[in-house]
Amino acid sequence: MRGQDLQVVWFKRDLRAFDNRALAAAAARGPVLPLYVVESELWAQRDMSARQWEFIAETLVELREEMAKLGQGLVVRRGTMCEVLDRIRTEHGHFTLWAHEETGNGWTFARDRRVAGWCRASGMPFYELKNHGVTRAMATRNGWATSWDSFMNEPLTTAPKLQPLAGVDLGHIPSSKDLGLAPDRCDGRQRGTRREGLGILSSFLTERAPPYRKAMSSPLAGAQHCSRLSPYLAWGALSMREVHQANERRRADVAVLPSVDRRFNGALKAFSGRLHWHCHFIQKLEDAPRLEYENLHRAYDGLRPKAADATRLGAFSEGETGLPFVDACMRSLRATGWLNFRMRAMVQAVASYHLWLPWQESGAVLARLFTDYEPGIHWSQVQMQSGTTGMNTVRIYNPVKQGYDQDPTGAFTRRWLPELVDIDDEYLQEPWRAPNAAQILGRAYPEPVVEPGAASKAAREAVWAVRKGPSFREEAQRLLVKHASRKPARGRGKSAKKAMDKTQMSFSFGGDKE
């Protein structure tokens, strides 16, 4: 390869210059054209939304400024990736394409294959580098955790100096309105940019972490004491490796500091585990792309209707199910783009069990609402909370009990459901039992769309009927071998296979990074 061939660096879910190995490798070969392509077809997919794009756009503005300081500003183009590559070839001749591997939705998977085919047909080298702890084309999960540790402890790459390219129009970063995306008001959304992410990382490691383990379960405490790094990791403003290493440095510090809050030790250890889980769940989609659309265990095919009941799906989406804690969670999510891990699990479980909605449709509703949408984590968790993996315990959350347990004072529920102001605390999670129910339900607040106890019983019976089928266990064991995590031996003399975890899965959709 000639040293001065143009190197095109394609940014996707890696919107940073620091610890960007594709950028560093390309800059070592020649002049770099840093490229982000706005693909209208991607943003028309069922799981994409304006709140996600607006977070990305804010990050792109900052990234363009950072790239300009390095020598060459970020180039933004609209169109299909192959069309954009055709134009670059016409304008610049032969080039080499660099990118990080991406485990995205089905559309991006097909797009990446088209790009690889275009490069082969055009004679353009295409290098894809590992972005985080997911390993492509794994035959088995044996050794996965050890590989994760090894990769995360490799040295971070610095942002390279770039040669400026003469006469290159940087292009326009469109708004969500420019892209024709549906209006998506989200006043409480986290702001994009790496700068914001670094500040949030610092505040978590030095101030907010001590109550982390307990706070993860609470929609109120979690908003303050979860790391809140999930969107910055999902869209790559921060690298998983730099977050892991920052956490390990802080763990070493707090272990010897005499005056530090001792809860830091357990909190940062737990956070480290959640970073592992992040990649563990994305690996599932990498290994089985079909789980975005199909039941992982095919015995569940036909269990739920193919098309959702429109009334129930609309009530779920808008926070109008008549189940107060579920509705409070959904309204909070709509307003902020974020929800703590246990409540993410609960709302999906209620959609799949109590409302008996097909997970593909309720999962798409949630995907659009999550600013931190990460397809691998999301769809793995959607199926897990819908009971269709075949490997996990069927967990049917009681939405009334969850309200009492996770919002004991009612502060969260009352914040998001002001129409229940006249319902006494005793009945807040079950307003249909209140003496004044008739004055409120069906008027200020809807009647429950289902009776939660009866709906739960019917769902449990239907799911367990499938699990008792003659071939269920055999297929479940095959899935367990392929997808379950393995604990690294770490000096105990045990093989990775013998150290297999018993699938005590996390229940987060971004879990620890929230």
C-alpha positions as CSV (number, residue, x, y, z in Angstrom):
1,M,0.0,0.0,0.0
2,R,1.4,3.4,-1.0
3,G,2.0,5.6,2.0
4,Q,0.0,8.5,0.6
5,D,-3.2,6.7,-0.4
6,L,-6.3,8.3,0.9
7,Q,-7.6,6.6,4.1
8,V,-11.3,7.0,4.7
9,V,-12.4,6.5,8.3
10,W,-16.1,5.6,8.6
11,F,-17.5,6.7,11.9
12,K,-20.5,4.7,13.2
13,R,-21.0,3.9,16.9
14,D,-17.6,5.3,17.7
15,L,-18.0,9.0,17.7
16,R,-14.7,9.9,19.2
17,A,-11.1,10.7,18.2
18,F,-9.5,9.4,21.5
19,D,-9.1,5.6,21.7
20,N,-10.4,5.2,18.2
21,R,-8.1,2.5,16.7
22,A,-9.5,2.8,13.2
23,L,-8.6,6.4,13.2
24,A,-5.2,5.8,14.6
25,A,-4.4,3.0,12.2
26,A,-5.6,5.0,9.2
27,A,-3.6,8.1,10.2
28,A,-0.4,6.0,10.3
29,R,-1.0,5.0,6.6
30,G,-1.6,8.4,5.0
31,P,-4.0,11.4,4.7
32,V,-7.3,10.7,6.4
33,L,-10.8,11.7,5.3
34,P,-12.9,11.3,8.5
35,L,-16.5,10.4,7.4
36,Y,-19.9,10.2,8.9
37,V,-22.8,9.2,6.6
38,V,-26.3,10.1,7.5
39,E,-28.4,7.3,6.1
40,S,-32.1,8.2,5.7
41,E,-33.1,4.6,5.3
42,L,-31.5,3.7,8.7
43,W,-33.5,6.5,10.4
44,A,-36.7,5.2,8.9
45,Q,-36.3,1.9,10.7
46,R,-38.8,1.0,13.5
47,D,-36.2,1.3,16.3
48,M,-34.8,4.7,15.5
49,S,-36.0,8.1,16.7
50,A,-35.4,11.8,16.8
51,R,-34.1,11.8,20.4
52,Q,-31.4,9.4,19.3
53,W,-30.4,11.5,16.3
54,E,-30.4,14.7,18.3
55,F,-27.9,13.1,20.8
56,I,-25.8,12.0,17.8
57,A,-25.9,15.4,16.1
58,E,-24.7,17.2,19.2
59,T,-21.9,14.7,19.5
60,L,-21.0,15.1,15.8
61,V,-20.7,18.9,16.1
62,E,-18.2,18.5,18.9
63,L,-16.4,15.7,17.0
64,R,-16.1,17.9,14.0
65,E,-14.4,20.6,16.1
66,E,-12.1,18.1,17.7
67,M,-11.1,16.7,14.3
68,A,-10.4,20.2,12.9
69,K,-8.0,20.7,15.8
70,L,-6.3,17.5,14.8
71,G,-5.9,18.8,11.3
72,Q,-8.9,17.7,9.3
73,G,-12.6,18.3,10.1
74,L,-15.2,15.6,10.1
75,V,-16.9,15.2,6.7
76,V,-20.7,14.6,6.8
77,R,-22.6,13.2,3.8
78,R,-26.2,12.1,3.2
79,G,-27.2,9.1,1.1
80,T,-26.5,5.4,1.1
81,M,-23.0,4.3,2.1
82,C,-22.3,2.8,-1.2
83,E,-23.4,5.9,-3.1
84,V,-21.1,8.0,-0.9
85,L,-18.2,5.7,-1.5
86,D,-18.8,5.9,-5.2
87,R,-18.6,9.7,-5.0
88,I,-15.4,9.5,-3.0
89,R,-13.8,7.2,-5.5
90,T,-14.8,9.6,-8.3
91,E,-13.3,12.6,-6.5
92,H,-10.2,11.0,-5.0
93,G,-9.5,7.8,-6.8
94,H,-8.3,4.7,-4.9
95,F,-8.7,4.7,-1.1
96,T,-8.7,2.4,1.8
97,L,-11.8,2.2,4.1
98,W,-11.5,1.8,7.9
99,A,-14.2,1.3,10.4
100,H,-14.9,-0.4,13.7
101,E,-17.0,-3.5,13.8
102,E,-20.6,-2.8,14.7
103,T,-23.3,-5.1,16.1
104,G,-26.3,-3.0,15.2
105,N,-29.8,-3.7,14.1
106,G,-30.7,-5.9,11.1
107,W,-30.6,-3.0,8.7
108,T,-27.0,-2.0,9.6
109,F,-26.0,-5.7,9.4
110,A,-27.2,-5.9,5.8
111,R,-25.7,-2.5,5.0
112,D,-22.3,-3.6,6.3
113,R,-22.4,-6.6,4.0
114,R,-23.3,-4.4,1.1
115,V,-20.3,-2.1,1.9
116,A,-18.0,-5.1,2.1
117,G,-19.3,-6.3,-1.2
118,W,-18.8,-2.9,-2.8
119,C,-15.2,-2.8,-1.6
120,R,-14.4,-6.2,-2.9
121,A,-15.9,-5.4,-6.3
122,S,-14.1,-2.0,-6.4
123,G,-10.7,-3.3,-5.3
124,M,-10.8,-1.0,-2.2
125,P,-9.2,-2.5,1.0
126,F,-11.6,-2.5,3.9
127,Y,-10.4,-3.0,7.5
128,E,-12.8,-3.4,10.4
129,L,-11.3,-3.3,13.9
130,K,-12.7,-4.4,17.2
131,N,-14.5,-1.7,19.0
132,H,-15.2,-3.2,22.5
133,G,-15.5,-6.6,24.1
134,V,-17.6,-8.3,21.3
135,T,-15.7,-10.9,19.3
136,R,-16.8,-11.5,15.7
137,A,-17.3,-15.1,14.3
138,M,-16.9,-16.9,17.6
139,A,-17.3,-20.7,17.4
140,T,-17.8,-21.0,21.2
141,R,-18.1,-18.8,24.3
142,N,-15.2,-20.6,25.9
143,G,-12.5,-18.0,26.8
144,W,-14.7,-15.1,26.1
145,A,-14.3,-13.4,29.5
146,T,-10.5,-13.8,29.4
147,S,-10.5,-12.2,25.9
148,W,-12.6,-9.3,27.2
149,D,-10.2,-8.7,30.1
150,S,-7.2,-8.8,27.7
151,F,-8.7,-6.4,25.2
152,M,-9.9,-3.9,27.9
153,N,-6.5,-3.7,29.5
154,E,-4.6,-2.9,26.2
155,P,-3.2,0.6,26.0
156,L,-5.5,3.4,24.9
157,T,-4.7,5.1,21.6
158,T,-4.3,8.8,21.5
159,A,-6.0,11.1,18.9
160,P,-3.6,11.3,16.0
161,K,-2.5,14.4,14.1
162,L,-4.1,14.5,10.6
163,Q,-3.0,16.0,7.3
164,P,-5.5,18.6,6.1
165,L,-7.3,17.8,2.8
166,A,-7.6,20.7,0.4
167,G,-11.0,21.6,-1.1
168,V,-13.1,19.2,0.8
169,D,-16.6,20.4,1.7
170,L,-17.3,19.3,5.3
171,G,-21.1,19.1,4.6
172,H,-24.1,19.8,6.8
173,I,-25.1,18.1,10.0
174,P,-28.9,17.8,9.6
175,S,-31.5,18.3,12.3
176,S,-34.1,15.6,13.1
177,K,-36.6,17.8,11.2
178,D,-34.3,17.7,8.2
179,L,-34.4,13.9,8.3
180,G,-38.2,13.9,8.5
181,L,-38.3,12.2,11.9
182,A,-41.4,12.3,13.9
183,P,-41.6,15.0,16.6
184,D,-40.1,13.5,19.7
185,R,-40.2,15.9,22.7
186,C,-37.7,14.7,25.3
187,D,-36.9,17.7,27.5
188,G,-35.0,15.6,30.1
189,R,-32.8,13.9,27.5
190,Q,-29.1,13.7,28.3
191,R,-27.0,16.0,26.1
192,G,-24.6,14.5,23.6
193,T,-20.8,15.2,23.3
194,R,-17.8,13.5,24.7
195,R,-17.3,16.4,27.0
196,E,-20.6,15.7,28.7
197,G,-19.7,12.0,28.9
198,L,-16.3,12.6,30.5
199,G,-17.9,14.9,33.1
200,I,-20.5,12.2,34.0
201,L,-17.8,9.5,34.2
202,S,-15.8,11.7,36.6
203,S,-18.8,12.5,38.8
204,F,-19.8,8.9,39.1
205,L,-16.3,7.6,40.0
206,T,-15.6,10.4,42.5
207,E,-19.0,11.4,43.9
208,R,-22.1,9.5,42.9
209,A,-21.1,5.8,43.0
210,P,-21.4,4.8,46.7
211,P,-25.1,4.0,46.7
212,Y,-24.9,2.4,43.3
213,R,-25.7,-1.2,44.1
214,K,-28.9,-0.3,45.9
215,A,-29.9,2.6,43.8
216,M,-30.0,0.6,40.6
217,S,-33.4,-0.8,41.5
218,S,-35.0,2.6,42.2
219,P,-36.3,4.9,39.4
220,L,-35.6,7.9,41.7
221,A,-32.3,7.0,43.3
222,G,-31.0,5.4,40.1
223,A,-31.3,8.6,38.2
224,Q,-28.7,10.1,40.5
225,H,-26.5,7.2,41.5
226,C,-26.4,5.0,38.4
227,S,-23.4,5.9,36.2
228,R,-25.7,7.4,33.4
229,L,-22.9,6.6,30.9
230,S,-25.1,4.4,28.7
231,P,-25.8,6.8,25.8
232,Y,-22.1,7.8,25.6
233,L,-21.1,4.2,25.4
234,A,-23.9,3.3,23.0
235,W,-22.9,5.9,20.5
236,G,-19.2,5.7,21.2
237,A,-18.5,9.2,22.6
238,L,-16.6,7.2,25.2
239,S,-14.9,3.9,24.6
240,M,-15.6,0.9,26.8
241,R,-11.9,0.5,27.3
242,E,-11.3,4.0,28.7
243,V,-14.3,3.6,31.0
244,H,-13.1,0.3,32.2
245,Q,-9.5,1.6,32.8
246,A,-10.8,4.7,34.6
247,N,-12.9,2.5,36.9
248,E,-10.0,0.2,37.6
249,R,-7.7,3.2,38.5
250,R,-10.3,4.6,40.8
251,R,-10.8,1.1,42.5
252,A,-7.1,1.0,43.2
253,D,-7.2,4.5,44.6
254,V,-10.1,4.0,46.9
255,A,-8.6,0.7,48.2
256,V,-5.8,2.7,49.9
257,L,-7.4,6.1,50.6
258,P,-8.2,6.3,54.4
259,S,-11.0,8.8,54.3
260,V,-13.0,7.6,51.3
261,D,-16.6,6.3,51.6
262,R,-16.1,2.5,51.9
263,R,-19.1,1.8,49.8
264,F,-17.0,2.9,46.8
265,N,-15.3,-0.5,46.9
266,G,-18.4,-2.6,46.3
267,A,-20.0,-0.1,44.0
268,L,-17.0,0.1,41.6
269,K,-16.6,-3.7,41.7
270,A,-20.3,-4.0,40.8
271,F,-19.9,-1.5,38.0
272,S,-17.0,-3.5,36.6
273,G,-19.2,-6.5,36.4
274,R,-21.8,-4.6,34.6
275,L,-19.3,-3.4,32.0
276,H,-18.7,-7.1,31.3
277,W,-22.4,-7.7,31.0
278,H,-22.7,-4.9,28.4
279,C,-20.6,-6.8,25.9
280,H,-21.9,-10.2,27.0
281,F,-25.4,-9.2,25.8
282,I,-24.2,-7.6,22.6
283,Q,-22.3,-10.8,21.8
284,K,-25.6,-12.6,21.8
285,L,-26.9,-10.5,18.9
286,E,-23.6,-10.8,17.2
287,D,-23.8,-14.6,17.4
288,A,-27.5,-14.8,16.5
289,P,-28.7,-11.7,14.5
290,R,-32.2,-13.3,14.2
291,L,-33.0,-12.6,17.8
292,E,-34.0,-9.1,16.8
293,Y,-37.0,-10.6,15.0
294,E,-37.5,-14.3,16.0
295,N,-37.9,-16.1,19.3
296,L,-34.5,-17.4,20.3
297,H,-36.1,-20.7,21.3
298,R,-38.4,-21.6,18.4
299,A,-40.8,-23.6,20.6
300,Y,-42.3,-20.2,21.5
301,D,-43.3,-19.5,17.9
302,G,-47.0,-18.8,17.8
303,L,-47.3,-18.2,21.6
304,R,-48.3,-14.6,21.3
305,P,-50.2,-12.9,18.5
306,K,-48.3,-11.8,15.4
307,A,-49.9,-8.3,15.5
308,A,-50.3,-6.3,18.7
309,D,-53.6,-5.2,20.0
310,A,-53.5,-1.6,19.0
311,T,-55.4,-0.3,22.0
312,R,-53.1,-2.1,24.5
313,L,-49.9,-1.1,22.6
314,G,-51.0,2.5,22.5
315,A,-51.8,2.5,26.2
316,F,-48.4,0.9,26.9
317,S,-46.5,3.5,24.8
318,E,-48.2,6.5,26.2
319,G,-48.3,5.4,29.9
320,E,-52.1,5.0,30.0
321,T,-52.5,1.3,31.0
322,G,-54.2,2.1,34.3
323,L,-51.4,0.4,36.1
324,P,-49.9,3.3,37.9
325,F,-46.3,2.3,38.4
326,V,-46.0,1.0,34.8
327,D,-47.5,4.3,33.5
328,A,-45.2,6.4,35.7
329,C,-42.2,4.5,34.3
330,M,-43.3,4.9,30.7
331,R,-44.1,8.6,31.1
332,S,-40.7,9.2,32.8
333,L,-39.0,7.3,29.9
334,R,-40.8,9.4,27.3
335,A,-39.7,12.6,29.0
336,T,-36.1,11.7,29.8
337,G,-35.0,9.0,27.4
338,W,-33.8,6.9,30.3
339,L,-35.1,4.4,32.9
340,N,-33.2,2.4,35.6
341,F,-32.5,-1.2,34.8
342,R,-35.1,-3.0,37.0
343,M,-37.9,-0.8,35.6
344,R,-36.8,-1.4,32.0
345,A,-37.2,-5.1,32.8
346,M,-40.5,-4.6,34.4
347,V,-42.2,-2.6,31.7
348,Q,-41.1,-5.0,29.0
349,A,-42.3,-8.0,31.1
350,V,-45.7,-6.3,31.7
351,A,-46.0,-5.6,28.0
352,S,-45.2,-9.3,27.1
353,Y,-47.0,-11.1,29.9
354,H,-49.9,-8.9,31.3
355,L,-50.7,-7.1,28.1
356,W,-49.7,-10.2,26.0
357,L,-48.2,-8.1,23.2
358,P,-45.7,-9.5,20.7
359,W,-42.3,-8.5,22.0
360,Q,-41.2,-7.3,18.6
361,E,-43.7,-4.4,18.7
362,S,-43.4,-3.5,22.4
363,G,-39.6,-3.8,22.1
364,A,-39.6,-1.4,19.2
365,V,-41.6,1.2,21.2
366,L,-39.0,1.0,24.0
367,A,-36.1,1.1,21.5
368,R,-37.3,4.4,20.1
369,L,-37.7,5.8,23.6
370,F,-34.2,4.9,24.8
371,T,-31.7,7.6,24.0
372,D,-29.1,4.9,24.9
373,Y,-30.5,2.3,22.5
374,E,-28.0,-0.4,22.0
375,P,-29.5,-3.2,19.7
376,G,-27.5,-6.1,21.1
377,I,-28.4,-5.3,24.7
378,H,-31.9,-4.3,23.9
379,W,-33.2,-7.2,21.9
380,S,-31.4,-9.8,24.1
381,Q,-33.1,-8.3,27.1
382,V,-36.5,-7.9,25.4
383,Q,-36.5,-11.6,24.7
384,M,-35.2,-12.4,28.2
385,Q,-38.0,-10.4,29.8
386,S,-40.5,-12.0,27.5
387,G,-39.5,-15.5,28.4
388,T,-38.6,-16.6,24.9
389,T,-34.8,-17.4,25.3
390,G,-35.4,-20.9,26.7
391,M,-32.4,-20.4,29.0
392,N,-33.6,-18.0,31.6
393,T,-36.0,-18.2,34.5
394,V,-39.5,-16.9,33.6
395,R,-39.8,-13.7,35.6
396,I,-43.2,-12.2,35.6
397,Y,-43.0,-8.9,37.6
398,N,-46.0,-7.9,39.7
399,P,-46.4,-4.3,38.7
400,V,-48.4,-3.4,41.8
401,K,-45.8,-5.0,44.2
402,Q,-43.0,-3.3,42.2
403,G,-44.6,0.1,42.8
404,Y,-44.8,-0.5,46.5
405,D,-41.3,-1.9,46.7
406,Q,-39.5,0.6,44.4
407,D,-41.5,3.7,45.1
408,P,-42.5,3.3,48.8
409,T,-43.2,7.0,49.3
410,G,-45.1,7.3,46.1
411,A,-42.9,10.3,45.1
412,F,-42.0,8.9,41.6
413,T,-45.6,7.7,40.8
414,R,-47.1,11.0,41.9
415,R,-44.5,13.0,39.9
416,W,-45.6,11.4,36.6
417,L,-49.3,10.8,37.4
418,P,-50.6,14.1,38.8
419,E,-54.1,13.0,37.9
420,L,-54.0,10.6,41.0
421,V,-53.6,13.5,43.4
422,D,-56.8,12.6,45.1
423,I,-56.0,9.0,45.6
424,D,-54.7,8.2,49.1
425,D,-51.2,6.8,49.5
426,E,-52.7,3.5,50.6
427,Y,-54.3,2.9,47.2
428,L,-51.8,4.7,44.9
429,Q,-50.6,1.6,43.2
430,E,-54.1,0.1,43.1
431,P,-56.4,3.0,42.6
432,W,-59.3,0.7,41.6
433,R,-59.5,-0.2,45.3
434,A,-59.8,3.4,46.5
435,P,-63.1,4.5,47.9
436,N,-63.2,7.4,45.4
437,A,-62.1,5.2,42.4
438,A,-65.3,5.9,40.5
439,Q,-64.7,9.7,40.6
440,I,-61.2,9.2,39.0
441,L,-60.9,6.0,37.0
442,G,-62.3,6.3,33.5
443,R,-62.2,10.1,33.9
444,A,-58.9,11.7,35.0
445,Y,-57.1,8.4,34.8
446,P,-57.9,5.2,32.8
447,E,-59.3,2.0,34.1
448,P,-56.7,-0.8,34.0
449,V,-56.6,-2.4,30.6
450,V,-56.2,-5.8,32.3
451,E,-56.7,-7.2,35.8
452,P,-53.0,-7.8,36.8
453,G,-53.5,-11.0,38.8
454,A,-55.6,-12.8,36.2
455,A,-53.4,-11.6,33.3
456,S,-50.3,-12.9,35.1
457,K,-51.8,-16.3,35.8
458,A,-52.9,-16.7,32.2
459,A,-49.5,-15.8,30.9
460,R,-47.7,-18.1,33.3
461,E,-49.8,-21.0,32.3
462,A,-49.3,-20.4,28.6
463,V,-45.5,-20.0,28.9
464,W,-45.0,-23.0,31.1
465,A,-47.1,-25.1,28.8
466,V,-44.5,-24.5,26.1
467,R,-41.6,-25.3,28.4
468,K,-43.1,-28.7,29.2
469,G,-43.0,-29.7,25.5
470,P,-41.0,-32.9,24.6
471,S,-38.1,-31.2,22.8
472,F,-37.9,-28.0,24.8
473,R,-35.0,-29.0,27.0
474,E,-32.8,-30.3,24.2
475,E,-33.0,-27.0,22.3
476,A,-32.6,-25.0,25.5
477,Q,-29.4,-26.8,26.3
478,R,-28.0,-26.1,22.9
479,L,-28.8,-22.4,23.3
480,L,-27.2,-22.4,26.8
481,V,-23.9,-23.8,25.4
482,K,-23.9,-21.2,22.6
483,H,-24.9,-18.1,24.5
484,A,-24.3,-18.5,28.2
485,S,-21.4,-16.6,29.9
486,R,-18.4,-18.4,31.2
487,K,-16.5,-17.3,34.3
488,P,-12.7,-17.1,33.6
489,A,-10.6,-19.6,35.5
490,R,-8.2,-16.8,36.8
491,G,-5.6,-19.1,38.3
492,R,-7.9,-21.7,39.9
493,G,-6.9,-24.4,37.4
494,K,-10.4,-24.8,36.1
495,S,-11.2,-24.9,32.4
496,A,-13.5,-22.2,31.0
497,K,-16.1,-24.9,30.2
498,K,-16.2,-26.1,33.8
499,A,-16.4,-22.6,35.1
500,M,-19.6,-21.9,33.1
501,D,-21.9,-19.5,34.7
502,K,-25.4,-20.8,35.5
503,T,-26.9,-18.0,33.5
504,Q,-27.7,-15.7,36.4
505,M,-28.4,-13.0,33.9
506,S,-28.4,-9.3,34.5
507,F,-31.8,-7.7,34.0
508,S,-30.6,-4.4,32.5
509,F,-31.0,-2.9,29.1
510,G,-27.9,-0.9,29.5
511,G,-28.0,-1.8,33.1
512,D,-25.1,-0.6,35.0
513,K,-24.3,2.2,32.6
514,E,-27.6,4.0,33.3
